Amino acid sequence: MEVCLRSLLKGGDEVEIIIVDDGSTDDTGRIADSYALKFPKIVKAIHQPNGGHGAGIMTALN
């Protein structure tokens, strides 16, 4: 995930990165929070209980 985020951040502040962590058991939440703190105008980390793929997409779109 960090490789992907670093690649996306090369776009500068012309991008918005929304990460929805829906109950993952790996380091997704920690990594998302770390990048949201470092790049608060670009990266948004959202944490929610697992609601499935569609729920995660809808959360990001809202």
Biopython code that builds the backbone (N, CA, C, O; Angstrom):
import numpy as np
from Bio.PDB.StructureBuilder import StructureBuilder

atoms = [
    (1, "MET", "N", (0.825, -1.186, 0.000)),
    (1, "MET", "CA", (0.000, 0.000, 0.000)),
    (1, "MET", "C", (0.871, 1.252, 0.000)),
    (1, "MET", "O", (0.542, 2.235, -0.665)),
    (2, "GLU", "N", (1.960, 1.226, 0.727)),
    (2, "GLU", "CA", (2.820, 2.410, 0.778)),
    (2, "GLU", "C", (3.427, 2.729, -0.591)),
    (2, "GLU", "O", (3.578, 3.899, -0.942)),
    (3, "VAL", "N", (3.773, 1.701, -1.360)),
    (3, "VAL", "CA", (4.314, 1.929, -2.706)),
    (3, "VAL", "C", (3.262, 2.634, -3.563)),
    (3, "VAL", "O", (3.576, 3.569, -4.299)),
    (4, "CYS", "N", (2.042, 2.189, -3.463)),
    (4, "CYS", "CA", (0.941, 2.787, -4.216)),
    (4, "CYS", "C", (0.729, 4.243, -3.793)),
    (4, "CYS", "O", (0.577, 5.123, -4.641)),
    (5, "LEU", "N", (0.718, 4.493, -2.490)),
    (5, "LEU", "CA", (0.516, 5.855, -2.001)),
    (5, "LEU", "C", (1.631, 6.788, -2.453)),
    (5, "LEU", "O", (1.369, 7.909, -2.887)),
    (6, "ARG", "N", (2.863, 6.332, -2.354)),
    (6, "ARG", "CA", (3.991, 7.162, -2.800)),
    (6, "ARG", "C", (3.860, 7.501, -4.286)),
    (6, "ARG", "O", (4.157, 8.622, -4.700)),
    (7, "SER", "N", (3.420, 6.542, -5.073)),
    (7, "SER", "CA", (3.232, 6.776, -6.502)),
    (7, "SER", "C", (2.133, 7.815, -6.746)),
    (7, "SER", "O", (2.308, 8.725, -7.557)),
    (8, "LEU", "N", (1.019, 7.684, -6.056)),
    (8, "LEU", "CA", (-0.083, 8.631, -6.216)),
    (8, "LEU", "C", (0.300, 10.033, -5.766)),
    (8, "LEU", "O", (-0.133, 11.019, -6.361)),
    (9, "LEU", "N", (1.106, 10.125, -4.723)),
    (9, "LEU", "CA", (1.504, 11.429, -4.195)),
    (9, "LEU", "C", (2.417, 12.196, -5.145)),
    (9, "LEU", "O", (2.601, 13.403, -4.983)),
    (10, "LYS", "N", (2.980, 11.525, -6.115)),
    (10, "LYS", "CA", (3.808, 12.216, -7.112)),
    (10, "LYS", "C", (2.976, 13.198, -7.928)),
    (10, "LYS", "O", (3.521, 14.081, -8.590)),
    (11, "GLY", "N", (1.666, 13.045, -7.881)),
    (11, "GLY", "CA", (0.771, 13.961, -8.584)),
    (11, "GLY", "C", (0.646, 15.309, -7.896)),
    (11, "GLY", "O", (-0.052, 16.192, -8.394)),
    (12, "GLY", "N", (1.312, 15.483, -6.761)),
    (12, "GLY", "CA", (1.240, 16.740, -6.024)),
    (12, "GLY", "C", (-0.110, 16.925, -5.375)),
    (12, "GLY", "O", (-0.817, 15.959, -5.088)),
    (13, "ASP", "N", (-0.462, 18.184, -5.145)),
    (13, "ASP", "CA", (-1.730, 18.445, -4.459)),
    (13, "ASP", "C", (-2.909, 18.537, -5.431)),
    (13, "ASP", "O", (-3.971, 19.059, -5.091)),
    (14, "GLU", "N", (-2.704, 18.027, -6.634)),
    (14, "GLU", "CA", (-3.777, 17.965, -7.628)),
    (14, "GLU", "C", (-4.607, 16.689, -7.474)),
    (14, "GLU", "O", (-5.547, 16.465, -8.237)),
    (15, "VAL", "N", (-4.265, 15.855, -6.493)),
    (15, "VAL", "CA", (-4.979, 14.593, -6.293)),
    (15, "VAL", "C", (-5.617, 14.568, -4.909)),
    (15, "VAL", "O", (-5.200, 15.296, -4.008)),
    (16, "GLU", "N", (-6.616, 13.737, -4.753)),
    (16, "GLU", "CA", (-7.215, 13.452, -3.454)),
    (16, "GLU", "C", (-7.196, 11.937, -3.300)),
    (16, "GLU", "O", (-7.679, 11.209, -4.167)),
    (17, "ILE", "N", (-6.641, 11.475, -2.201)),
    (17, "ILE", "CA", (-6.544, 10.042, -1.947)),
    (17, "ILE", "C", (-7.441, 9.723, -0.761)),
    (17, "ILE", "O", (-7.250, 10.256, 0.332)),
    (18, "ILE", "N", (-8.415, 8.857, -0.978)),
    (18, "ILE", "CA", (-9.346, 8.450, 0.075)),
    (18, "ILE", "C", (-9.107, 6.978, 0.359)),
    (18, "ILE", "O", (-9.232, 6.132, -0.527)),
    (19, "ILE", "N", (-8.764, 6.683, 1.601)),
    (19, "ILE", "CA", (-8.505, 5.301, 2.012)),
    (19, "ILE", "C", (-9.607, 4.891, 2.978)),
    (19, "ILE", "O", (-9.778, 5.512, 4.027)),
    (20, "VAL", "N", (-10.349, 3.854, 2.634)),
    (20, "VAL", "CA", (-11.391, 3.328, 3.512)),
    (20, "VAL", "C", (-10.880, 2.028, 4.107)),
    (20, "VAL", "O", (-10.717, 1.031, 3.404)),
    (21, "ASP", "N", (-10.632, 2.051, 5.400)),
    (21, "ASP", "CA", (-10.206, 0.859, 6.132)),
    (21, "ASP", "C", (-11.447, 0.293, 6.808)),
    (21, "ASP", "O", (-11.943, 0.846, 7.790)),
    (22, "ASP", "N", (-11.933, -0.801, 6.277)),
    (22, "ASP", "CA", (-13.172, -1.369, 6.820)),
    (22, "ASP", "C", (-12.904, -2.669, 7.569)),
    (22, "ASP", "O", (-13.335, -3.751, 7.170)),
    (23, "GLY", "N", (-12.182, -2.515, 8.661)),
    (23, "GLY", "CA", (-11.949, -3.655, 9.543)),
    (23, "GLY", "C", (-10.784, -4.528, 9.141)),
    (23, "GLY", "O", (-10.749, -5.702, 9.508)),
    (24, "SER", "N", (-9.827, -3.997, 8.399)),
    (24, "SER", "CA", (-8.686, -4.824, 7.991)),
    (24, "SER", "C", (-7.881, -5.256, 9.211)),
    (24, "SER", "O", (-7.871, -4.578, 10.238)),
    (25, "THR", "N", (-7.219, -6.379, 9.084)),
    (25, "THR", "CA", (-6.442, -6.919, 10.207)),
    (25, "THR", "C", (-4.941, -6.757, 9.990)),
    (25, "THR", "O", (-4.140, -7.209, 10.809)),
    (26, "ASP", "N", (-4.558, -6.113, 8.886)),
    (26, "ASP", "CA", (-3.136, -5.857, 8.644)),
    (26, "ASP", "C", (-2.812, -4.419, 9.080)),
    (26, "ASP", "O", (-3.496, -3.876, 9.948)),
    (27, "ASP", "N", (-1.816, -3.818, 8.510)),
    (27, "ASP", "CA", (-1.400, -2.468, 8.902)),
    (27, "ASP", "C", (-2.069, -1.361, 8.094)),
    (27, "ASP", "O", (-1.619, -0.216, 8.135)),
    (28, "THR", "N", (-3.120, -1.676, 7.371)),
    (28, "THR", "CA", (-3.777, -0.678, 6.528)),
    (28, "THR", "C", (-4.185, 0.558, 7.316)),
    (28, "THR", "O", (-3.898, 1.678, 6.894)),
    (29, "GLY", "N", (-4.838, 0.376, 8.434)),
    (29, "GLY", "CA", (-5.298, 1.511, 9.236)),
    (29, "GLY", "C", (-4.161, 2.388, 9.717)),
    (29, "GLY", "O", (-4.250, 3.614, 9.652)),
    (30, "ARG", "N", (-3.108, 1.781, 10.193)),
    (30, "ARG", "CA", (-1.951, 2.529, 10.694)),
    (30, "ARG", "C", (-1.288, 3.298, 9.557)),
    (30, "ARG", "O", (-0.949, 4.471, 9.710)),
    (31, "ILE", "N", (-1.105, 2.642, 8.427)),
    (31, "ILE", "CA", (-0.479, 3.294, 7.273)),
    (31, "ILE", "C", (-1.360, 4.450, 6.781)),
    (31, "ILE", "O", (-0.856, 5.535, 6.490)),
    (32, "ALA", "N", (-2.648, 4.219, 6.692)),
    (32, "ALA", "CA", (-3.572, 5.266, 6.242)),
    (32, "ALA", "C", (-3.507, 6.477, 7.161)),
    (32, "ALA", "O", (-3.434, 7.612, 6.690)),
    (33, "ASP", "N", (-3.533, 6.245, 8.457)),
    (33, "ASP", "CA", (-3.460, 7.353, 9.413)),
    (33, "ASP", "C", (-2.146, 8.101, 9.304)),
    (33, "ASP", "O", (-2.115, 9.329, 9.392)),
    (34, "SER", "N", (-1.062, 7.368, 9.113)),
    (34, "SER", "CA", (0.257, 7.984, 8.984)),
    (34, "SER", "C", (0.302, 8.940, 7.790)),
    (34, "SER", "O", (0.790, 10.064, 7.909)),
    (35, "TYR", "N", (-0.199, 8.496, 6.654)),
    (35, "TYR", "CA", (-0.193, 9.346, 5.457)),
    (35, "TYR", "C", (-1.187, 10.494, 5.581)),
    (35, "TYR", "O", (-0.929, 11.586, 5.075)),
    (36, "ALA", "N", (-2.309, 10.270, 6.240)),
    (36, "ALA", "CA", (-3.283, 11.345, 6.443)),
    (36, "ALA", "C", (-2.697, 12.448, 7.326)),
    (36, "ALA", "O", (-2.990, 13.626, 7.120)),
    (37, "LEU", "N", (-1.878, 12.075, 8.300)),
    (37, "LEU", "CA", (-1.222, 13.074, 9.147)),
    (37, "LEU", "C", (-0.142, 13.832, 8.386)),
    (37, "LEU", "O", (0.009, 15.041, 8.560)),
    (38, "LYS", "N", (0.603, 13.133, 7.552)),
    (38, "LYS", "CA", (1.683, 13.770, 6.786)),
    (38, "LYS", "C", (1.153, 14.652, 5.652)),
    (38, "LYS", "O", (1.752, 15.676, 5.322)),
    (39, "PHE", "N", (0.041, 14.252, 5.067)),
    (39, "PHE", "CA", (-0.506, 14.947, 3.893)),
    (39, "PHE", "C", (-2.001, 15.233, 4.098)),
    (39, "PHE", "O", (-2.832, 14.710, 3.355)),
    (40, "PRO", "N", (-2.349, 16.053, 5.093)),
    (40, "PRO", "CA", (-3.766, 16.229, 5.450)),
    (40, "PRO", "C", (-4.638, 16.852, 4.358)),
    (40, "PRO", "O", (-5.856, 16.677, 4.377)),
    (41, "LYS", "N", (-4.045, 17.567, 3.417)),
    (41, "LYS", "CA", (-4.839, 18.176, 2.346)),
    (41, "LYS", "C", (-5.057, 17.225, 1.177)),
    (41, "LYS", "O", (-5.862, 17.499, 0.286)),
    (42, "ILE", "N", (-4.332, 16.100, 1.183)),
    (42, "ILE", "CA", (-4.399, 15.166, 0.059)),
    (42, "ILE", "C", (-4.997, 13.819, 0.461)),
    (42, "ILE", "O", (-5.803, 13.253, -0.278)),
    (43, "VAL", "N", (-4.605, 13.301, 1.632)),
    (43, "VAL", "CA", (-4.998, 11.947, 2.040)),
    (43, "VAL", "C", (-6.047, 12.018, 3.147)),
    (43, "VAL", "O", (-5.877, 12.731, 4.136)),
    (44, "LYS", "N", (-7.125, 11.272, 2.966)),
    (44, "LYS", "CA", (-8.157, 11.142, 3.994)),
    (44, "LYS", "C", (-8.280, 9.670, 4.350)),
    (44, "LYS", "O", (-8.450, 8.823, 3.472)),
    (45, "ALA", "N", (-8.194, 9.367, 5.641)),
    (45, "ALA", "CA", (-8.344, 7.991, 6.122)),
    (45, "ALA", "C", (-9.695, 7.860, 6.815)),
    (45, "ALA", "O", (-10.023, 8.637, 7.711)),
    (46, "ILE", "N", (-10.463, 6.881, 6.397)),
    (46, "ILE", "CA", (-11.776, 6.617, 6.981)),
    (46, "ILE", "C", (-11.756, 5.204, 7.548)),
    (46, "ILE", "O", (-11.334, 4.261, 6.879)),
    (47, "HIS", "N", (-12.216, 5.067, 8.784)),
    (47, "HIS", "CA", (-12.272, 3.757, 9.438)),
    (47, "HIS", "C", (-13.731, 3.422, 9.720)),
    (47, "HIS", "O", (-14.487, 4.250, 10.227)),
    (48, "GLN", "N", (-14.109, 2.202, 9.385)),
    (48, "GLN", "CA", (-15.481, 1.752, 9.620)),
    (48, "GLN", "C", (-15.488, 0.240, 9.747)),
    (48, "GLN", "O", (-14.544, -0.425, 9.322)),
    (49, "PRO", "N", (-16.551, -0.310, 10.333)),
    (49, "PRO", "CA", (-16.661, -1.772, 10.386)),
    (49, "PRO", "C", (-16.793, -2.341, 8.974)),
    (49, "PRO", "O", (-17.245, -1.649, 8.062)),
    (50, "ASN", "N", (-16.409, -3.573, 8.800)),
    (50, "ASN", "CA", (-16.467, -4.223, 7.498)),
    (50, "ASN", "C", (-17.915, -4.351, 7.039)),
    (50, "ASN", "O", (-18.742, -4.983, 7.697)),
    (51, "GLY", "N", (-18.197, -3.739, 5.898)),
    (51, "GLY", "CA", (-19.535, -3.813, 5.335)),
    (51, "GLY", "C", (-19.524, -4.379, 3.930)),
    (51, "GLY", "O", (-20.540, -4.373, 3.235)),
    (52, "GLY", "N", (-18.358, -4.870, 3.517)),
    (52, "GLY", "CA", (-18.231, -5.421, 2.176)),
    (52, "GLY", "C", (-17.684, -4.395, 1.198)),
    (52, "GLY", "O", (-17.567, -3.208, 1.504)),
    (53, "HIS", "N", (-17.352, -4.891, 0.012)),
    (53, "HIS", "CA", (-16.722, -4.075, -1.027)),
    (53, "HIS", "C", (-17.575, -2.860, -1.402)),
    (53, "HIS", "O", (-17.070, -1.741, -1.487)),
    (54, "GLY", "N", (-18.845, -3.087, -1.621)),
    (54, "GLY", "CA", (-19.737, -1.999, -2.031)),
    (54, "GLY", "C", (-19.859, -0.909, -0.985)),
    (54, "GLY", "O", (-19.909, 0.274, -1.322)),
    (55, "ALA", "N", (-19.909, -1.295, 0.281)),
    (55, "ALA", "CA", (-20.014, -0.309, 1.363)),
    (55, "ALA", "C", (-18.771, 0.565, 1.418)),
    (55, "ALA", "O", (-18.868, 1.768, 1.657)),
    (56, "GLY", "N", (-17.614, -0.027, 1.201)),
    (56, "GLY", "CA", (-16.372, 0.746, 1.194)),
    (56, "GLY", "C", (-16.343, 1.755, 0.063)),
    (56, "GLY", "O", (-15.918, 2.894, 0.252)),
    (57, "ILE", "N", (-16.792, 1.343, -1.107)),
    (57, "ILE", "CA", (-16.835, 2.249, -2.253)),
    (57, "ILE", "C", (-17.822, 3.385, -2.002)),
    (57, "ILE", "O", (-17.512, 4.544, -2.279)),
    (58, "MET", "N", (-18.994, 3.070, -1.484)),
    (58, "MET", "CA", (-19.989, 4.105, -1.208)),
    (58, "MET", "C", (-19.484, 5.095, -0.165)),
    (58, "MET", "O", (-19.730, 6.296, -0.283)),
    (59, "THR", "N", (-18.788, 4.611, 0.846)),
    (59, "THR", "CA", (-18.220, 5.504, 1.859)),
    (59, "THR", "C", (-17.237, 6.466, 1.216)),
    (59, "THR", "O", (-17.269, 7.664, 1.497)),
    (60, "ALA", "N", (-16.371, 5.961, 0.364)),
    (60, "ALA", "CA", (-15.380, 6.814, -0.297)),
    (60, "ALA", "C", (-16.057, 7.850, -1.197)),
    (60, "ALA", "O", (-15.631, 9.004, -1.241)),
    (61, "LEU", "N", (-17.092, 7.453, -1.902)),
    (61, "LEU", "CA", (-17.778, 8.380, -2.803)),
    (61, "LEU", "C", (-18.544, 9.459, -2.056)),
    (61, "LEU", "O", (-18.670, 10.588, -2.532)),
    (62, "ASN", "N", (-19.051, 9.106, -0.891)),
    (62, "ASN", "CA", (-19.796, 10.095, -0.096)),
    (62, "ASN", "C", (-18.840, 11.069, 0.530)),
    (62, "ASN", "O", (-19.265, 11.981, 1.239)),
]
sb = StructureBuilder()
sb.init_structure("model")
sb.init_model(0)
sb.init_chain("A")
sb.init_seg("    ")
for serial, (resi, resn, name, xyz) in enumerate(atoms, 1):
    if name == "N":
        sb.init_residue(resn, " ", resi, " ")
    sb.init_atom(name, np.array(xyz, "f"), 0.0, 1.0, " ", f" {name:<3s}", serial, name[0])
structure = sb.get_structure()
